[in-house]
Amino acid sequence: MIKNKNEELNALVQELKKLAIQKDVKLWKRIAEDLEKPTRNRRAVNVYKLSKYSKENDTVIIPGKVLGTGELSHKLNVAAFNFSEEAKRKISEKGKAISIPDLMKQNPDGKNIKILG
């Protein structure tokens, strides 16, 4: 059983690297590298930026945290390491807020995914 966020993060980074090698997908390697950075250097993206830099039905990944400032103007699938409660609620009203491991299972080839942040 995973005891804390740090152990969860380490396990996720290992899974990302493993999938990157198995499927030869650079996207997963890039996400793993971004998540290995110190917490203060990781990305934090507000909901309004998701709305601004994406299109209807896009799938975006944030190697960091999604924060709740702003509104989402269209349907969007968002995967991130962490969500604030407000961000998760706002995204779920229009689209889907999922974890990075869930996105890896749904789309192991990394097709049509944008990195934001």
C-alpha positions in Angstrom: 0.0 0.0 0.0 1.3 3.5 -0.9 1.9 5.5 2.3 2.4 9.0 1.0 2.5 11.2 -2.1 6.3 10.8 -2.5 6.1 7.0 -2.8 3.1 7.4 -5.1 5.1 9.8 -7.3 8.2 7.5 -7.4 6.0 4.6 -8.4 4.3 6.7 -11.1 7.7 7.9 -12.5 8.9 4.3 -12.8 5.7 3.2 -14.6 6.0 6.2 -17.0 9.6 5.3 -17.9 8.7 1.6 -18.3 5.8 2.4 -20.6 8.0 4.9 -22.6 10.5 2.1 -23.3 7.8 -0.6 -24.0 5.8 1.5 -26.4 8.7 3.8 -27.6 6.6 6.9 -26.7 8.6 10.0 -25.9 5.6 11.7 -24.3 5.7 9.4 -21.3 9.4 9.9 -20.8 8.9 13.7 -20.9 6.1 13.5 -18.3 8.4 11.3 -16.0 11.2 13.8 -16.3 8.9 16.7 -15.4 7.5 14.8 -12.4 11.0 14.1 -11.1 11.6 17.9 -10.7 11.4 19.4 -7.2 7.8 20.3 -6.2 8.5 24.0 -6.5 9.6 23.6 -10.1 6.6 21.5 -11.1 3.8 22.9 -13.2 0.7 24.4 -11.7 -2.1 25.2 -14.2 -5.3 27.1 -13.5 -8.6 26.0 -15.1 -8.8 29.2 -17.2 -5.5 28.3 -18.9 -6.9 24.9 -19.7 -9.8 26.6 -21.4 -7.6 29.1 -23.2 -5.0 26.7 -24.6 -7.1 23.7 -25.6 -10.0 22.9 -27.9 -13.2 21.0 -27.6 -12.7 17.3 -26.7 -8.9 17.6 -26.3 -7.0 15.4 -24.0 -4.4 17.3 -22.0 -1.9 16.2 -19.4 -0.4 18.4 -16.6 2.7 17.0 -15.0 1.9 18.8 -11.7 -1.2 20.3 -10.1 -4.4 21.8 -11.6 -5.8 24.7 -9.6 -9.4 26.0 -9.6 -9.1 29.6 -10.7 -11.3 30.4 -13.7 -14.0 28.6 -15.7 -13.9 25.9 -18.3 -15.7 26.9 -21.5 -15.7 23.5 -23.3 -15.6 19.7 -22.9 -12.1 18.6 -22.0 -10.3 15.5 -20.6 -7.6 16.4 -18.2 -5.0 14.2 -16.6 -2.8 15.4 -13.8 -0.7 14.3 -10.9 -2.9 16.3 -8.5 -6.1 18.4 -8.6 -7.5 20.9 -6.2 -11.0 20.1 -5.1 -12.4 23.1 -7.0 -10.5 22.3 -10.2 -11.7 18.7 -10.1 -15.3 19.9 -9.7 -15.1 22.5 -12.5 -13.5 20.0 -14.9 -16.0 17.2 -14.1 -18.9 19.5 -14.9 -17.9 19.7 -18.5 -15.5 16.9 -19.1 -13.3 14.4 -17.2 -10.6 14.8 -14.6 -8.5 11.7 -14.4 -5.1 10.6 -13.0 -2.0 10.1 -15.1 -2.1 6.3 -14.4 -5.7 6.1 -15.7 -4.6 8.0 -18.9 -1.7 5.6 -19.4 -4.1 2.7 -19.3 -6.6 4.4 -21.6 -4.1 5.6 -24.1 -0.7 3.7 -23.8 0.4 4.9 -27.2 0.1 8.6 -26.1 -1.8 9.6 -29.2 -3.5 13.0 -29.4 -2.4 14.2 -25.9 -1.2 17.8 -25.3 1.1 18.7 -22.4 0.1 22.0 -20.8 1.8 24.1 -18.2 
